[in-house]
Amino acid sequence: MSEPVVIFRDQHVPNLFWAINACARNNDERAKELIYRKLYGYINAVISRYVKDIHDTEELVNETFIKAFKAIHTFSYTDIEESKVEKFFYGWIGRIAANLSIDHLRSKKRLRMKDDNVSEDELKKVYVSPVNNLEVQDILKLLGQLPDVQRIIFNLYEVEGFSHQEIAQQLKIPESTSRTYLTRAKQKLRLLYSQLMDIDKKNS
Amino acid sequence: MKPDKNKDITEHIAEMLKGHSLPYEEGAWERFKDFESAKKRKLVLWSYFTGAAAALVLLVMSLFLIIGKDENNNQQIAKQEVAKDIIDTSNGDATNRNEPIDSEKVVSSPAPSSILIAGLNKRKSPVVSNVLSESNSLSVEQGDLSRTDISSTSIYNSDTSGYKEVQPNTSTQSIASNSKTPTPRDISTTQSYTSMEPLSRNDIDDSNTKKWDFSLELSPNIKDKDVNFGGGFAIAYNLNDKISIGSGISYMHLDAQREPNGIDIPAEFSTLDGSKNKSLNNVSTSLVGLDIPINLKMNMGNSMYVNAGVSVFSVLNESRYNNFEERISVTALASPTFSSADDRKEKSGVEAQSLRSQEVNSSTPYEGKNFTGFFNFSVGYKLPFFPKMNLAIEPYFKIPIGSLSDQDMDLNNGGFKIKASF
Protein backbone atom coordinates (compact mmCIF):
# COMPACT_ATOMS: atom_id res chain seq x y z
CA MET A 1 0.00 0.00 0.00
CA SER A 2 1.32 3.34 -0.92
CA GLU A 3 1.72 5.91 1.84
CA PRO A 4 -0.59 8.91 1.82
CA VAL A 5 0.98 12.07 0.40
CA VAL A 6 1.24 14.72 3.04
CA ILE A 7 1.04 18.24 1.71
CA PHE A 8 2.30 20.85 4.05
CA ARG A 9 0.43 24.06 4.15
CA ASP A 10 3.31 26.31 3.20
CA GLN A 11 4.54 23.96 0.50
CA HIS A 12 2.12 24.93 -2.21
CA VAL A 13 0.82 28.38 -2.05
CA PRO A 14 2.04 29.76 -5.32
CA ASN A 15 1.55 33.41 -4.65
CA LEU A 16 3.98 36.27 -4.17
CA PHE A 17 3.60 36.32 -0.39
CA TRP A 18 4.67 32.68 -0.16
CA ALA A 19 7.53 33.28 -2.60
CA ILE A 20 8.90 36.22 -0.62
CA ASN A 21 8.83 34.14 2.55
CA ALA A 22 10.39 31.08 0.95
CA CYS A 23 13.06 33.12 -0.75
CA ALA A 24 13.95 35.01 2.42
CA ARG A 25 14.03 31.90 4.61
CA ASN A 26 15.44 29.20 2.34
CA ASN A 27 16.68 30.98 -0.76
CA ASP A 28 14.21 28.72 -2.56
CA GLU A 29 14.85 28.48 -6.30
CA ARG A 30 11.17 27.92 -7.17
CA ALA A 31 10.25 30.99 -5.18
CA LYS A 32 12.89 33.02 -6.96
CA GLU A 33 11.60 31.87 -10.32
CA LEU A 34 8.07 32.79 -9.38
CA ILE A 35 9.11 36.26 -8.26
CA TYR A 36 11.22 36.72 -11.37
CA ARG A 37 8.48 35.69 -13.76
CA LYS A 38 5.85 37.74 -11.93
CA LEU A 39 7.85 40.94 -11.65
CA TYR A 40 9.97 40.75 -14.79
CA GLY A 41 7.60 42.88 -16.85
CA TYR A 42 7.21 45.48 -14.14
CA ILE A 43 10.96 45.82 -13.53
CA ASN A 44 11.59 45.94 -17.27
CA ALA A 45 9.05 48.75 -17.56
CA VAL A 46 10.60 50.73 -14.67
CA ILE A 47 14.09 50.49 -16.13
CA SER A 48 12.88 51.29 -19.65
CA ARG A 49 11.63 54.62 -18.36
CA TYR A 50 15.20 55.57 -17.42
CA VAL A 51 17.51 53.70 -19.76
CA LYS A 52 17.10 53.71 -23.52
CA ASP A 53 19.59 51.05 -24.53
CA ILE A 54 17.83 47.69 -24.70
CA HIS A 55 20.95 45.68 -23.81
CA ASP A 56 21.65 47.85 -20.79
CA THR A 57 18.02 47.45 -19.79
CA GLU A 58 18.18 43.67 -19.80
CA GLU A 59 21.38 43.68 -17.78
CA LEU A 60 19.90 46.10 -15.27
CA VAL A 61 16.77 43.95 -14.93
CA ASN A 62 18.95 41.00 -13.98
CA GLU A 63 21.09 43.13 -11.66
CA THR A 64 17.91 44.28 -9.95
CA PHE A 65 16.78 40.72 -9.29
CA ILE A 66 20.21 39.66 -8.05
CA LYS A 67 20.23 42.52 -5.56
CA ALA A 68 16.63 41.94 -4.56
CA PHE A 69 17.16 38.21 -3.93
CA LYS A 70 20.27 38.95 -1.94
CA ALA A 71 18.51 41.49 0.25
CA ILE A 72 15.03 40.00 0.32
CA HIS A 73 15.43 39.04 3.99
CA THR A 74 15.60 42.75 4.77
CA PHE A 75 12.21 43.41 3.18
CA SER A 76 10.16 44.18 6.23
CA TYR A 77 6.45 43.51 6.14
CA THR A 78 5.64 42.51 9.69
CA ASP A 79 3.24 45.39 10.23
CA ILE A 80 1.67 45.15 6.83
CA GLU A 81 -1.46 43.21 5.98
CA GLU A 82 -0.86 40.25 3.71
CA SER A 83 -3.05 41.77 1.05
CA LYS A 84 -0.83 44.86 0.91
CA VAL A 85 2.50 43.03 0.95
CA GLU A 86 2.45 42.61 -2.81
CA LYS A 87 2.03 46.36 -3.33
CA PHE A 88 4.86 47.17 -0.95
CA PHE A 89 7.09 44.57 -2.54
CA TYR A 90 6.54 46.14 -5.95
CA GLY A 91 7.51 49.49 -4.48
CA TRP A 92 10.59 48.06 -2.78
CA ILE A 93 11.96 46.27 -5.82
CA GLY A 94 10.97 49.16 -8.09
CA ARG A 95 13.18 51.45 -6.04
CA ILE A 96 16.11 49.07 -6.39
CA ALA A 97 15.55 49.14 -10.17
CA ALA A 98 15.30 52.95 -10.28
CA ASN A 99 18.36 53.30 -8.08
CA LEU A 100 20.42 51.00 -10.27
CA SER A 101 19.27 52.81 -13.41
CA ILE A 102 20.32 56.19 -12.03
CA ASP A 103 23.65 54.74 -10.86
CA HIS A 104 24.12 53.30 -14.34
CA LEU A 105 23.51 56.65 -16.02
CA ARG A 106 25.72 58.37 -13.48
CA SER A 107 28.57 55.92 -14.02
CA LYS A 108 28.38 56.65 -17.74
CA LYS A 109 28.76 60.35 -16.90
CA ARG A 110 25.55 61.10 -18.69
CA LEU A 111 23.99 63.21 -15.99
CA ARG A 112 25.20 66.57 -17.19
CA MET A 113 23.27 69.62 -16.26
CA LYS A 114 22.91 71.17 -19.68
CA ASP A 115 20.70 74.05 -20.62
CA ASP A 116 18.50 72.96 -23.51
CA ASN A 117 16.98 76.41 -24.10
CA VAL A 118 13.26 75.88 -23.82
CA SER A 119 11.67 79.06 -25.11
CA GLU A 120 8.79 80.84 -23.43
CA ASP A 121 6.50 80.07 -26.36
CA GLU A 122 6.63 76.45 -25.42
CA LEU A 123 5.32 77.07 -21.92
CA LYS A 124 1.74 76.41 -22.91
CA LYS A 125 -0.31 73.47 -21.85
CA VAL A 126 -1.02 70.90 -24.50
CA TYR A 127 -4.12 68.89 -23.87
CA VAL A 128 -4.68 65.27 -24.62
CA SER A 129 -6.36 64.61 -27.89
CA PRO A 130 -8.78 61.71 -27.46
CA VAL A 131 -8.61 60.85 -31.12
CA ASN A 132 -4.86 60.30 -31.19
CA ASN A 133 -4.56 58.35 -27.99
CA LEU A 134 -0.98 57.47 -27.23
CA GLU A 135 0.25 53.95 -26.78
CA VAL A 136 2.87 53.28 -24.10
CA GLN A 137 5.47 52.55 -26.75
CA ASP A 138 4.88 56.02 -28.25
CA ILE A 139 5.22 57.54 -24.79
CA LEU A 140 8.49 55.73 -24.21
CA LYS A 141 9.73 57.05 -27.54
CA LEU A 142 8.83 60.59 -26.51
CA LEU A 143 10.47 60.06 -23.13
CA GLY A 144 13.57 58.71 -24.83
CA GLN A 145 14.01 62.02 -26.64
CA LEU A 146 14.42 63.90 -23.38
CA PRO A 147 17.90 64.56 -22.00
CA ASP A 148 18.80 62.02 -19.29
CA VAL A 149 18.48 64.43 -16.37
CA GLN A 150 15.07 65.65 -17.49
CA ARG A 151 13.85 62.11 -18.04
CA ILE A 152 15.04 61.04 -14.57
CA ILE A 153 13.44 64.02 -12.86
CA PHE A 154 10.18 63.56 -14.73
CA ASN A 155 10.09 59.87 -13.75
CA LEU A 156 11.05 60.46 -10.14
CA TYR A 157 8.57 63.27 -9.63
CA GLU A 158 5.61 62.41 -11.83
CA VAL A 159 5.73 58.62 -11.87
CA GLU A 160 7.53 57.50 -8.70
CA GLY A 161 6.10 60.32 -6.59
CA PHE A 162 9.27 61.75 -5.04
CA SER A 163 9.39 65.33 -3.81
CA HIS A 164 11.76 67.91 -5.26
CA GLN A 165 13.68 67.82 -1.99
CA GLU A 166 14.25 64.09 -2.30
CA ILE A 167 15.22 64.38 -5.96
CA ALA A 168 17.63 67.19 -5.17
CA GLN A 169 19.33 65.03 -2.54
CA GLN A 170 19.50 62.05 -4.83
CA LEU A 171 20.98 63.91 -7.78
CA LYS A 172 22.99 66.41 -5.72
CA ILE A 173 21.36 69.40 -7.29
CA PRO A 174 19.49 72.32 -5.78
CA GLU A 175 15.73 71.95 -5.42
CA SER A 176 15.19 74.88 -7.73
CA THR A 177 17.17 73.08 -10.43
CA SER A 178 14.97 70.02 -9.99
CA ARG A 179 11.89 72.20 -10.49
CA THR A 180 13.39 73.89 -13.54
CA TYR A 181 14.30 70.60 -15.15
CA LEU A 182 10.86 69.18 -14.47
CA THR A 183 9.29 72.18 -16.18
CA ARG A 184 11.62 71.78 -19.11
CA ALA A 185 10.91 68.08 -19.32
CA LYS A 186 7.18 68.71 -19.40
CA GLN A 187 7.48 71.43 -22.01
CA LYS A 188 9.66 69.27 -24.17
CA LEU A 189 7.17 66.43 -23.91
CA ARG A 190 4.36 68.78 -24.92
CA LEU A 191 6.39 70.00 -27.86
CA LEU A 192 7.26 66.48 -28.93
CA TYR A 193 3.63 65.40 -28.55
CA SER A 194 2.43 68.34 -30.68
CA GLN A 195 4.97 67.47 -33.35
CA LEU A 196 3.81 63.87 -33.30
CA MET A 197 0.19 64.96 -33.66
CA ASP A 198 1.09 67.22 -36.58
CA ILE A 199 2.83 64.38 -38.34
CA ASP A 200 -0.20 62.12 -37.76
CA LYS A 201 -2.55 64.78 -39.12
CA LYS A 202 -0.46 65.19 -42.25
CA ASN A 203 -0.32 61.45 -42.74
CA SER A 204 -4.08 61.08 -42.34
CA MET B 1 -13.96 65.60 -30.82
CA LYS B 2 -12.38 68.27 -28.72
CA PRO B 3 -9.31 67.61 -26.63
CA ASP B 4 -9.77 66.90 -22.94
CA LYS B 5 -9.26 70.34 -21.38
CA ASN B 6 -8.85 68.84 -17.91
CA LYS B 7 -5.87 66.73 -18.64
CA ASP B 8 -2.45 67.93 -19.70
CA ILE B 9 -0.54 65.51 -21.87
CA THR B 10 2.21 65.16 -19.23
CA GLU B 11 -0.35 63.97 -16.67
CA HIS B 12 -1.63 61.49 -19.19
CA ILE B 13 1.91 60.25 -19.83
CA ALA B 14 2.59 59.84 -16.10
CA GLU B 15 -0.64 57.88 -15.59
CA MET B 16 0.09 55.62 -18.51
CA LEU B 17 3.59 54.92 -17.23
CA LYS B 18 2.49 54.21 -13.67
CA GLY B 19 0.37 51.30 -14.70
CA HIS B 20 2.69 50.05 -17.38
CA SER B 21 4.20 46.60 -17.35
CA LEU B 22 5.89 44.74 -20.14
CA PRO B 23 5.09 41.11 -20.95
CA TYR B 24 7.38 38.33 -19.79
CA GLU B 25 9.86 37.29 -22.45
CA GLU B 26 10.29 33.56 -22.89
CA GLY B 27 13.71 32.40 -21.82
CA ALA B 28 14.31 35.42 -19.59
CA TRP B 29 14.57 33.28 -16.43
CA GLU B 30 17.08 30.95 -18.09
CA ARG B 31 19.12 33.92 -19.24
CA PHE B 32 18.97 35.30 -15.72
CA LYS B 33 20.36 32.04 -14.31
CA ASP B 34 23.24 32.22 -16.76
CA PHE B 35 23.83 35.86 -15.86
CA GLU B 36 23.77 35.06 -12.16
CA SER B 37 26.24 32.20 -12.40
CA ALA B 38 28.53 34.26 -14.65
CA LYS B 39 28.45 37.05 -12.11
CA LYS B 40 29.29 34.67 -9.28
CA ARG B 41 32.18 33.28 -11.30
CA LYS B 42 33.40 36.80 -11.96
CA LEU B 43 33.29 37.61 -8.27
CA VAL B 44 35.17 34.44 -7.36
CA LEU B 45 37.69 35.11 -10.12
CA TRP B 46 38.21 38.64 -8.83
CA SER B 47 38.89 37.30 -5.35
CA TYR B 48 41.34 34.80 -6.78
CA PHE B 49 42.87 37.48 -8.97
CA THR B 50 43.42 39.75 -5.98
CA GLY B 51 45.04 36.93 -4.06
CA ALA B 52 47.10 35.86 -7.05
CA ALA B 53 48.26 39.43 -7.65
CA ALA B 54 49.36 39.73 -4.04
CA ALA B 55 51.14 36.37 -4.26
CA LEU B 56 52.82 37.41 -7.50
CA VAL B 57 54.05 40.65 -5.98
CA LEU B 58 55.47 38.71 -3.05
CA LEU B 59 57.04 36.12 -5.33
CA VAL B 60 58.72 38.73 -7.52
CA MET B 61 59.97 40.59 -4.50
CA SER B 62 61.25 37.39 -2.90
CA LEU B 63 63.10 36.56 -6.12
CA PHE B 64 64.69 39.98 -6.14
CA LEU B 65 65.65 39.45 -2.56
CA ILE B 66 67.23 36.06 -3.21
CA ILE B 67 69.10 37.36 -6.27
CA GLY B 68 70.26 40.33 -4.27
CA LYS B 69 71.57 38.03 -1.55
CA ASP B 70 73.42 35.89 -4.09
CA GLU B 71 75.07 38.95 -5.58
CA ASN B 72 76.22 40.05 -2.14
CA ASN B 73 77.62 36.60 -1.41
CA ASN B 74 79.40 36.49 -4.78
CA GLN B 75 80.94 39.86 -4.12
CA GLN B 76 82.17 38.69 -0.73
CA ILE B 77 83.63 35.49 -2.15
CA ALA B 78 85.36 37.42 -4.93
CA LYS B 79 86.89 39.79 -2.45
CA GLN B 80 88.11 36.97 -0.26
CA GLU B 81 89.64 35.20 -3.22
CA VAL B 82 91.46 38.35 -4.22
CA ALA B 83 92.75 38.71 -0.69
CA LYS B 84 94.04 35.14 -0.68
CA ASP B 85 95.68 35.64 -4.05
CA ILE B 86 97.57 38.61 -2.77
CA ILE B 87 98.69 36.77 0.32
CA ASP B 88 99.82 33.80 -1.78
CA THR B 89 101.69 36.11 -4.11
CA SER B 90 103.43 37.71 -1.20
CA ASN B 91 104.44 34.32 0.13
CA GLY B 92 105.88 33.27 -3.18
CA ASP B 93 107.80 36.37 -4.02
CA ALA B 94 109.15 38.00 -0.98
CA THR B 95 108.70 35.93 2.09
CA ASN B 96 110.09 32.70 0.65
CA ARG B 97 113.32 34.46 -0.10
CA ASN B 98 113.31 35.81 3.39
CA GLU B 99 114.43 39.16 2.16
CA PRO B 100 113.62 42.51 3.62
CA ILE B 101 110.54 43.96 2.19
CA ASP B 102 110.86 46.23 -0.76
CA SER B 103 108.19 48.66 -0.01
CA GLU B 104 108.31 50.19 -3.50
CA LYS B 105 107.35 46.83 -4.84
CA VAL B 106 104.47 46.52 -2.51
CA VAL B 107 103.25 50.00 -3.07
CA SER B 108 103.32 49.49 -6.81
CA SER B 109 101.83 46.08 -6.44
CA PRO B 110 99.50 44.97 -9.26
CA ALA B 111 95.84 45.57 -9.60
CA PRO B 112 94.44 42.85 -7.30
CA SER B 113 95.87 44.52 -4.22
CA SER B 114 94.33 47.79 -5.19
CA ILE B 115 91.03 45.99 -5.65
CA LEU B 116 91.44 44.55 -2.23
CA ILE B 117 92.28 47.93 -0.82
CA ALA B 118 89.35 49.50 -2.54
CA GLY B 119 87.21 46.72 -1.27
CA LEU B 120 88.54 47.07 2.21
CA ASN B 121 88.06 50.79 2.19
CA LYS B 122 84.55 50.33 0.93
CA ARG B 123 83.78 47.97 3.76
CA LYS B 124 85.62 50.14 6.22
CA SER B 125 87.78 47.02 6.67
CA PRO B 126 86.44 45.81 9.99
CA VAL B 127 87.89 42.32 9.52
CA VAL B 128 91.35 43.44 8.59
CA SER B 129 91.53 45.88 11.44
CA ASN B 130 90.53 43.15 13.84
CA VAL B 131 93.06 40.78 12.38
CA LEU B 132 95.82 43.31 12.65
CA SER B 133 95.06 44.15 16.20
CA GLU B 134 94.81 40.49 17.14
CA SER B 135 98.06 39.59 15.44
CA ASN B 136 99.92 41.58 18.05
CA SER B 137 102.55 42.42 15.52
CA LEU B 138 100.85 45.54 14.36
CA SER B 139 98.73 47.87 16.24
CA VAL B 140 97.41 50.21 13.64
CA GLU B 141 94.22 51.94 14.27
CA GLN B 142 91.35 51.11 12.04
CA GLY B 143 90.93 54.66 10.87
CA ASP B 144 94.48 54.80 9.58
CA LEU B 145 94.22 51.51 7.85
CA SER B 146 91.09 52.29 6.07
CA ARG B 147 92.36 55.69 5.10
CA THR B 148 95.62 54.38 3.62
CA ASP B 149 96.42 50.81 2.62
CA ILE B 150 98.21 47.79 3.89
CA SER B 151 101.33 48.55 1.91
CA SER B 152 101.89 51.93 3.46
CA THR B 153 105.06 52.67 5.36
CA SER B 154 103.05 52.93 8.51
CA ILE B 155 102.70 49.17 8.42
CA TYR B 156 106.13 48.20 7.16
CA ASN B 157 108.02 51.02 8.72
CA SER B 158 110.57 50.98 5.94
CA ASP B 159 112.88 53.97 5.65
CA THR B 160 113.81 53.07 2.15
CA SER B 161 110.34 53.48 0.86
CA GLY B 162 110.30 57.18 1.30
CA TYR B 163 106.75 56.90 2.51
CA LYS B 164 106.37 58.28 5.93
CA GLU B 165 103.19 58.75 7.68
CA VAL B 166 102.32 60.29 10.96
CA GLN B 167 101.06 57.51 13.14
CA PRO B 168 99.24 57.49 16.40
CA ASN B 169 101.43 57.08 19.40
CA THR B 170 100.08 53.70 20.28
CA SER B 171 100.99 52.14 16.99
CA THR B 172 104.44 53.67 16.99
CA GLN B 173 105.07 52.38 20.42
CA SER B 174 103.79 48.98 19.56
CA ILE B 175 105.99 48.70 16.55
CA ALA B 176 108.97 50.03 18.40
CA SER B 177 108.52 47.58 21.19
CA ASN B 178 108.62 44.69 18.77
CA SER B 179 111.96 46.06 17.52
CA LYS B 180 111.54 44.05 14.42
CA THR B 181 110.29 45.05 11.05
CA PRO B 182 107.47 42.78 10.20
CA THR B 183 107.68 41.13 6.85
CA PRO B 184 104.80 40.12 4.67
CA ARG B 185 105.47 36.60 5.90
CA ASP B 186 104.62 37.72 9.37
CA ILE B 187 101.40 39.03 8.10
CA SER B 188 100.63 36.11 5.87
CA THR B 189 101.45 33.53 8.47
CA THR B 190 99.37 35.20 11.06
CA GLN B 191 96.64 32.85 12.02
CA SER B 192 93.91 35.36 11.54
CA TYR B 193 94.88 36.07 8.00
CA THR B 194 95.38 32.55 6.84
CA SER B 195 92.26 31.28 8.40
CA MET B 196 90.12 34.12 7.16
CA GLU B 197 86.50 33.10 7.40
CA PRO B 198 83.71 34.25 5.09
CA LEU B 199 82.37 37.62 5.98
CA SER B 200 79.26 37.45 7.98
CA ARG B 201 76.31 39.87 7.48
CA ASN B 202 77.43 41.73 10.55
CA ASP B 203 80.75 42.52 8.91
CA ILE B 204 79.07 44.39 6.12
CA ASP B 205 77.73 47.82 6.59
CA ASP B 206 73.94 47.57 6.43
CA SER B 207 73.47 51.05 5.07
CA ASN B 208 75.15 50.09 1.81
CA THR B 209 73.72 46.63 1.24
CA LYS B 210 70.24 46.63 2.76
CA LYS B 211 67.97 46.93 -0.21
CA TRP B 212 64.80 45.43 1.22
CA ASP B 213 62.65 46.44 4.10
CA PHE B 214 59.93 44.28 5.56
CA SER B 215 57.42 45.70 7.90
CA LEU B 216 54.36 44.69 9.84
CA GLU B 217 51.81 47.38 10.37
CA LEU B 218 48.86 48.06 12.56
CA SER B 219 46.66 50.77 11.12
CA PRO B 220 43.87 52.24 13.21
CA ASN B 221 41.46 54.00 10.91
CA ILE B 222 39.69 57.05 12.27
CA LYS B 223 36.50 58.18 10.61
CA ASP B 224 33.75 60.29 12.16
CA LYS B 225 34.82 59.45 15.70
CA ASP B 226 34.79 55.72 14.89
CA VAL B 227 38.02 53.80 15.14
CA ASN B 228 38.50 50.60 13.17
CA PHE B 229 41.59 48.47 13.30
CA GLY B 230 43.31 47.03 10.30
CA GLY B 231 46.73 45.71 9.57
CA GLY B 232 48.98 43.80 7.26
CA PHE B 233 52.49 43.63 6.03
CA ALA B 234 54.54 45.64 3.59
CA ILE B 235 57.70 45.19 1.64
CA ALA B 236 59.85 47.94 0.14
CA TYR B 237 62.78 47.97 -2.28
CA ASN B 238 65.26 50.78 -1.74
CA LEU B 239 66.12 52.25 -5.13
CA ASN B 240 68.72 54.46 -3.49
CA ASP B 241 69.32 56.17 -0.16
CA LYS B 242 66.43 58.52 -0.69
CA ILE B 243 63.76 56.69 -2.62
CA SER B 244 62.14 53.29 -2.25
CA ILE B 245 59.18 51.59 -3.85
CA GLY B 246 56.90 49.40 -1.82
CA SER B 247 53.83 47.21 -1.80
CA GLY B 248 52.07 44.81 0.50
CA ILE B 249 48.63 43.75 1.56
CA SER B 250 46.51 44.83 4.44
CA TYR B 251 43.12 44.11 5.89
CA MET B 252 40.97 47.21 6.12
CA HIS B 253 37.68 47.99 7.80
CA LEU B 254 36.09 51.29 6.88
CA ASP B 255 32.89 52.93 8.06
CA ALA B 256 31.25 55.86 6.33
CA GLN B 257 27.92 57.58 6.22
CA ARG B 258 26.02 60.14 4.22
CA GLU B 259 22.82 62.09 4.17
CA PRO B 260 19.87 60.10 2.82
CA ASN B 261 18.34 60.61 -0.57
CA GLY B 262 14.89 59.77 -1.81
CA ILE B 263 15.85 56.44 -3.27
CA ASP B 264 17.17 55.20 0.08
CA ILE B 265 13.85 55.40 1.83
CA PRO B 266 12.32 51.93 2.01
CA ALA B 267 9.08 51.56 0.10
CA GLU B 268 7.06 50.31 3.03
CA PHE B 269 8.29 53.19 5.13
CA SER B 270 7.61 55.94 2.63
CA THR B 271 4.01 54.89 2.28
CA LEU B 272 3.32 55.25 5.98
CA ASP B 273 1.34 58.26 6.98
CA GLY B 274 2.96 61.05 8.94
CA SER B 275 1.62 59.90 12.29
CA LYS B 276 4.79 58.03 13.24
CA ASN B 277 6.92 61.11 12.66
CA LYS B 278 9.83 58.93 11.65
CA SER B 279 12.66 60.26 9.55
CA LEU B 280 15.69 58.74 7.89
CA ASN B 281 18.68 60.43 9.48
CA ASN B 282 21.51 58.99 7.48
CA VAL B 283 22.74 55.97 5.58
CA SER B 284 25.86 54.27 6.88
CA THR B 285 28.04 51.66 5.29
CA SER B 286 30.64 49.32 6.67
CA LEU B 287 33.23 48.01 4.22
CA VAL B 288 35.64 45.18 4.84
CA GLY B 289 38.31 44.48 2.27
CA LEU B 290 41.90 43.99 1.25
CA ASP B 291 44.04 46.97 0.34
CA ILE B 292 47.00 46.38 -1.96
CA PRO B 293 49.12 49.52 -2.32
CA ILE B 294 51.98 50.61 -4.52
CA ASN B 295 53.81 53.43 -2.83
CA LEU B 296 56.80 55.60 -3.52
CA LYS B 297 58.67 56.53 -0.37
CA MET B 298 61.08 59.43 -0.04
CA ASN B 299 63.37 59.77 2.95
CA MET B 300 63.59 63.30 4.30
CA GLY B 301 66.59 62.80 6.55
CA ASN B 302 67.42 59.99 8.91
CA SER B 303 64.06 59.67 10.58
CA MET B 304 61.41 61.37 8.48
CA TYR B 305 59.90 60.08 5.26
CA VAL B 306 56.91 60.77 3.04
CA ASN B 307 54.88 58.18 1.18
CA ALA B 308 52.57 58.64 -1.81
CA GLY B 309 50.86 56.12 -4.04
CA VAL B 310 47.72 54.32 -5.05
CA SER B 311 46.07 51.17 -3.83
CA VAL B 312 43.56 48.66 -5.13
CA PHE B 313 40.81 48.03 -2.63
CA SER B 314 38.90 44.79 -3.00
CA VAL B 315 35.64 44.98 -1.05
CA LEU B 316 34.97 41.57 0.45
CA ASN B 317 31.85 42.54 2.34
CA GLU B 318 29.59 45.54 2.61
CA SER B 319 26.86 46.15 5.16
CA ARG B 320 24.66 49.18 4.67
CA TYR B 321 22.20 50.51 7.19
CA ASN B 322 19.44 53.11 7.29
CA ASN B 323 19.52 55.02 10.56
CA PHE B 324 16.12 56.35 11.56
CA GLU B 325 15.06 58.81 14.18
CA GLU B 326 11.54 58.66 15.48
CA ARG B 327 9.96 61.49 17.43
CA ILE B 328 7.59 60.11 20.00
CA SER B 329 5.39 61.96 22.42
CA VAL B 330 5.85 61.17 26.09
CA THR B 331 3.60 62.52 28.82
CA ALA B 332 5.87 63.93 31.47
CA LEU B 333 4.86 64.73 35.00
CA ALA B 334 6.66 67.18 37.20
CA SER B 335 8.20 65.85 40.39
CA PRO B 336 5.44 65.70 43.04
CA THR B 337 7.79 66.24 45.99
CA PHE B 338 7.94 70.01 46.20
CA SER B 339 5.00 71.11 44.15
CA SER B 340 1.38 71.52 44.83
CA ALA B 341 -1.31 69.79 42.82
CA ASP B 342 -1.92 72.89 40.73
CA ASP B 343 1.74 73.36 39.96
CA ARG B 344 1.98 69.76 38.96
CA LYS B 345 -0.88 70.23 36.55
CA GLU B 346 0.84 73.22 35.01
CA LYS B 347 4.23 71.60 34.78
CA SER B 348 3.06 68.26 33.45
CA GLY B 349 2.85 68.11 29.71
CA VAL B 350 3.81 66.30 26.56
CA GLU B 351 7.49 65.99 25.80
CA ALA B 352 8.94 64.89 22.53
CA GLN B 353 11.65 62.27 22.72
CA SER B 354 13.67 60.88 19.90
CA LEU B 355 14.07 57.18 19.41
CA ARG B 356 16.85 55.97 17.14
CA SER B 357 16.66 52.75 15.20
CA GLN B 358 18.65 51.02 12.51
CA GLU B 359 17.52 48.90 9.58
CA VAL B 360 19.52 46.99 7.00
CA ASN B 361 19.63 48.66 3.59
CA SER B 362 19.35 46.23 0.71
CA SER B 363 21.75 48.13 -1.50
CA THR B 364 25.44 47.11 -1.45
CA PRO B 365 26.90 49.04 -4.39
CA TYR B 366 30.56 48.63 -3.43
CA GLU B 367 30.58 44.89 -3.08
CA GLY B 368 32.20 43.14 -6.01
CA LYS B 369 33.34 46.35 -7.67
CA ASN B 370 36.50 45.63 -9.59
CA PHE B 371 38.16 48.98 -10.00
CA THR B 372 38.15 50.59 -6.64
CA GLY B 373 40.97 52.11 -4.74
CA PHE B 374 42.54 55.03 -2.99
CA PHE B 375 45.17 57.68 -3.39
CA ASN B 376 47.43 57.30 -0.36
CA PHE B 377 49.50 59.94 1.37
CA SER B 378 51.45 59.59 4.58
CA VAL B 379 54.29 61.05 6.56
CA GLY B 380 56.33 58.81 8.82
CA TYR B 381 58.74 59.19 11.66
CA LYS B 382 61.14 56.36 12.45
CA LEU B 383 62.08 55.55 16.01
CA PRO B 384 65.04 53.23 16.58
CA PHE B 385 63.64 50.46 18.70
CA PHE B 386 65.84 47.43 18.52
CA PRO B 387 69.17 46.97 16.70
CA LYS B 388 67.48 45.13 13.87
CA MET B 389 64.08 46.77 13.99
CA ASN B 390 62.69 50.24 13.53
CA LEU B 391 59.41 51.37 14.91
CA ALA B 392 57.68 54.06 12.87
CA ILE B 393 54.59 56.13 13.38
CA GLU B 394 52.98 57.13 10.14
CA PRO B 395 49.91 59.38 9.94
CA TYR B 396 48.09 58.73 6.66
CA PHE B 397 45.22 59.96 4.54
CA LYS B 398 43.32 58.07 1.84
CA ILE B 399 41.20 59.59 -0.94
CA PRO B 400 38.85 57.27 -2.87
CA ILE B 401 39.21 56.78 -6.62
CA GLY B 402 37.48 54.65 -9.24
CA SER B 403 34.02 53.38 -8.47
CA LEU B 404 34.51 54.22 -4.80
CA SER B 405 34.19 57.87 -5.74
CA ASP B 406 31.08 57.30 -7.92
CA GLN B 407 28.86 56.95 -4.92
CA ASP B 408 27.76 59.75 -2.63
CA MET B 409 29.36 58.13 0.40
CA ASP B 410 32.26 60.04 1.88
CA LEU B 411 35.06 57.48 1.96
CA ASN B 412 37.90 59.87 2.65
CA ASN B 413 39.61 58.48 5.68
CA GLY B 414 42.77 58.65 7.69
CA GLY B 415 44.56 57.48 10.76
CA PHE B 416 48.03 56.51 11.75
CA LYS B 417 50.01 53.38 11.12
CA ILE B 418 52.34 51.83 13.61
CA LYS B 419 55.01 50.05 11.58
CA ALA B 420 57.66 47.68 12.74
CA SER B 421 60.37 47.43 10.06
CA PHE B 422 62.97 44.69 9.83
Interface residues (C-beta under 8 A of the other chain):
Chain A: E33 Y36 R37 Y40 G41 Y42 N44 A45 S48 R49 E58 E59 V61 N62 F65 I66 K67 A68 K70 A71 I72 T74 F75 S76 Y77 I80 F88 F89 Y90 G91 W92 G94 R95 I96 A98 N99 I102 D103 R106 S107 K125 V126 Y127 V128 S129 P130 V131 L134 V136 I139 L142 L143 F154 N155 L156 E158 V159 F162 S163 Q165 E166 I167 Q169 Q170 K172 K186 L189 R190 Y193
Chain B: M1 P3 D4 K5 K7 D8 I9 T10 E11 H12 I13 A14 M16 L17 K18 H20 S21 L22 P23 Y24 E25 A28 W29 R31 F32 F35 E36 K39 E259 P260 N261 G262 I263 I265 P266 A267 E268 S270 T271 E359 V360 N361 S362 S363 T364 P365 S403 D406 D408
